[in-house]
């Protein structure tokens, strides 16, 4: 366990550093969007491109990983909505609660952390899961969030929201970086040396800046929280993320392996540990844009991030 904590501690320490920097205003809250933009549009795409271009194309097209992970995501989204939706938590809030329960922080935290723990071969399955979450799970939850828009217009609003979500995916540089890396891997093509060195420098900056930014975003969300909230509104969803999600992936993946699916034990290990990660911090921005209760989403992300220092380390110990 100590050897695992030696690997995981620096990652969570950087999140804590960003949190304290924003909480104590050493980092102005106005600077956080700039950090987020640097990670999203520059550093993280370069990191994903590097891993994609150096990963065998077969790992990036692993349909068994995609199918098992997608099935688990759909089950968890349906369960989270069924359990949490009530008179106060309508479709909009329930859908984004379900998304934050099923969408781990695989981009900002998962890729560098799992590569540090398991080696470079862990990048392939994580990248597959990032694509599933960004393209399918996010679009589905955004569409479901529009069901509050009246009986007569609910279906049309849902389709319109799904189209907007897909346009958002198209405007996000991360899937394009993954696609470019996969194409480079397939063609066995490398960037010109000066360009590659520049991209790799940005890729090296992705992990520390992204983790620091996660902490700053969480602190900003807590500072801007506008109203008190019962623990029952967010703690059950946090438990779904940290406990139910990895257990569901483990159970479905193990069953698929017994039925002869082409899922390797190593890929299943990566999938379980990815599911054990805290909730994705970018869901908070999406929820705010769509008019959901961002205070609730921010609390779920904060609880899962704080608790996952121990829960994720325990998951690594159990799986390995």
GUVEXGU-169291 format. One record per residue (C-alpha): x, y, z; residue in three letters. Coordinates in pm, whole numbers, plus 50000, padded with zeros to 5 digits. Example, Ala and Ser with C-alpha at 12.3 -4.5 7.8 and 13.67 -1.06 7.14 Angstrom:
REM residues 2
512304955050780Ala;513674989450714Ser;
END
This chain:
REM residues 320
500005000050000Unk;502875023750079Unk;504335018949731Unk;500945027949580Unk;500635059249793Unk;504125069849683Unk;502775070949326Unk;499305085249394Unk;500245110849662Unk;501945136249428Unk;498895136549199Unk;496445144049481Unk;498945167849644Unk;498885189049328Unk;495065189949341Unk;495295201149704Unk;497865227649613Unk;495535242149348Unk;492635241249594Unk;494565259949863Unk;495985284949614Unk;492495294849500Unk;490895292249846Unk;493465316249993Unk;493365338249681Unk;497065333049603Unk;495645323849263Unk;492995349149154Unk;489715332749065Unk;489775352348739Unk;492955333548638Unk;491365299048661Unk;489685300148316Unk;493095308348167Unk;494655277748331Unk;491735256548220Unk;492075269547864Unk;495805261847857Unk;495165226047966Unk;492135220147743Unk;493375236047421Unk;497145231247439Unk;498695207547693Unk;496125179647720Unk;495585175447343Unk;499355172447301Unk;499505146047575Unk;496635126247424Unk;498175128847078Unk;501495116047211Unk;499915086147383Unk;497695079247082Unk;500535080946832Unk;502755057947039Unk;500035032447124Unk;499375003046889Unk;496275009946684Unk;494664977246798Unk;494524990347156Unk;492865022547040Unk;490195002846853Unk;489434977947130Unk;485684973047083Unk;485424949947386Unk;486644977847615Unk;484255002647453Unk;481254979247470Unk;481714968747834Unk;482415004047951Unk;479485018647756Unk;477084992647896Unk;478205000648251Unk;477825037848186Unk;474285033948054Unk;473275012248350Unk;474745036848597Unk;473085066948430Unk;469685049548438Unk;470145038948802Unk;471325073248917Unk;468365090748754Unk;465875065548892Unk;467245068949246Unk;467745106649264Unk;464915122149060Unk;462145136349280Unk;460025167749320Unk;463095189649384Unk;465615172049160Unk;464005172748817Unk;465325158848489Unk;467935186048440Unk;469595181248779Unk;469095143548780Unk;470685139648437Unk;473795159248531Unk;473985140748862Unk;473955108548660Unk;476665121948431Unk;478925131148720Unk;478345096248863Unk;479375078948538Unk;482055102348400Unk;485445098248574Unk;488225123848555Unk;490005102448297Unk;491445130848088Unk;492915155148340Unk;493855128748599Unk;493355093348469Unk;495805091348180Unk;498905104148365Unk;498035086348690Unk;497345052248536Unk;500375054548310Unk;502485061948620Unk;500955031948799Unk;500695006148520Unk;502965017748239Unk;502425033547899Unk;500245004447779Unk;497475016848013Unk;496925047347790Unk;495095027747518Unk;492085015847724Unk;491815049647901Unk;491685067947568Unk;488905044547449Unk;486905052447763Unk;487455089947721Unk;485905087947374Unk;482905068247506Unk;482275093347785Unk;482705124147568Unk;480715112547266Unk;477995089847407Unk;477505093847783Unk;477755131847784Unk;475485136047482Unk;472885112447631Unk;472805130647966Unk;472595164847802Unk;469655152247595Unk;467935137547901Unk;468395170348087Unk;465985187147842Unk;463015164947935Unk;461845191648180Unk;460955214347884Unk;457295204447874Unk;455415173947753Unk;454805186547402Unk;458265199847337Unk;460295175747548Unk;461285152547264Unk;462185180847027Unk;464155198247302Unk;465965165847378Unk;466975161247013Unk;468085197546993Unk;470165193147309Unk;471745161547169Unk;472735180346852Unk;474235208247062Unk;476135182847271Unk;477575166746958Unk;478585201146828Unk;480295206847161Unk;482205174247117Unk;483245185246768Unk;484535218346907Unk;486525200847180Unk;490185195247081Unk;490545163347287Unk;488725139047053Unk;490535154146754Unk;493865149246930Unk;492945112946997Unk;491875108346634Unk;495085124346508Unk;497195102646735Unk;495375071246625Unk;495885080346260Unk;499585086846321Unk;499865053146497Unk;498145035346208Unk;500345052145946Unk;503455049246165Unk;504025086246101Unk;505865111146323Unk;505715148846343Unk;508715168546215Unk;511355169246491Unk;511005206346592Unk;507195203846598Unk;507315171246791Unk;509635185747056Unk;507325215547100Unk;504265193247129Unk;506025170347376Unk;506965200247595Unk;503305209747610Unk;502395173447681Unk;504815172647976Unk;503035203148122Unk;499575187248097Unk;499635165848409Unk;500855190748674Unk;498885220348538Unk;495705199648494Unk;495855186048849Unk;496535220748992Unk;493645234448787Unk;491265207448917Unk;491945219049273Unk;491485255549179Unk;488175248249004Unk;486915229149308Unk;487865257849540Unk;486135283149315Unk;482975261949306Unk;482935260149686Unk;483525297649723Unk;480705305449481Unk;478235280449631Unk;475115301049685Unk;472915279749912Unk;473105252050173Unk;472145217350061Unk;471175185050241Unk;473865158350230Unk;471335134250081Unk;471315154849760Unk;474935147749673Unk;476525120949896Unk;474655091049740Unk;475825101749392Unk;479405104949518Unk;479185069549657Unk;477865057249322Unk;480915071949153Unk;483555058849392Unk;482055024949481Unk;479255014049250Unk;480905024348922Unk;484155004148964Unk;482284974349109Unk;479864974648815Unk;482724976248563Unk;484494947748743Unk;481364925848748Unk;480354932248386Unk;483934929348261Unk;484584896648446Unk;481304882548312Unk;482214893047958Unk;485594875847991Unk;483884843848108Unk;481584845347805Unk;484564847147573Unk;484724884447499Unk;488124896147381Unk;488844915647699Unk;492254910847856Unk;492794910248235Unk;495094940348202Unk;492454960448012Unk;489864951648277Unk;492244963448550Unk;492674996748371Unk;488894999748326Unk;488154993248695Unk;490765018348810Unk;489485044348564Unk;485965039548699Unk;487365043749053Unk;488645078748971Unk;486765109349104Unk;484145126848895Unk;485235147348594Unk;485625184048688Unk;484465196448347Unk;480915183748415Unk;480525213548648Unk;481095237748360Unk;478645218848139Unk;475985217948412Unk;476335255448466Unk;475955261748093Unk;472785240648078Unk;471155256948381Unk;471455227648623Unk;472205231348995Unk;475955235848964Unk;476345238049343Unk;475175201849374Unk;477455189949094Unk;480435208649243Unk;479835192449582Unk;479785157749424Unk;483055164749242Unk;484645178749559Unk;483595149049774Unk;484735123149519Unk;488065140749464Unk;488815143449837Unk;487695108049919Unk;489375091749620Unk;492855097349764Unk;492085067849992Unk;489425049549789Unk;491455049849465Unk;494605038149643Unk;492575010249803Unk;491175000549461Unk;494694998649317Unk;495764976449608Unk;492794953049567Unk;492954950349187Unk;496684944649174Unk;
END
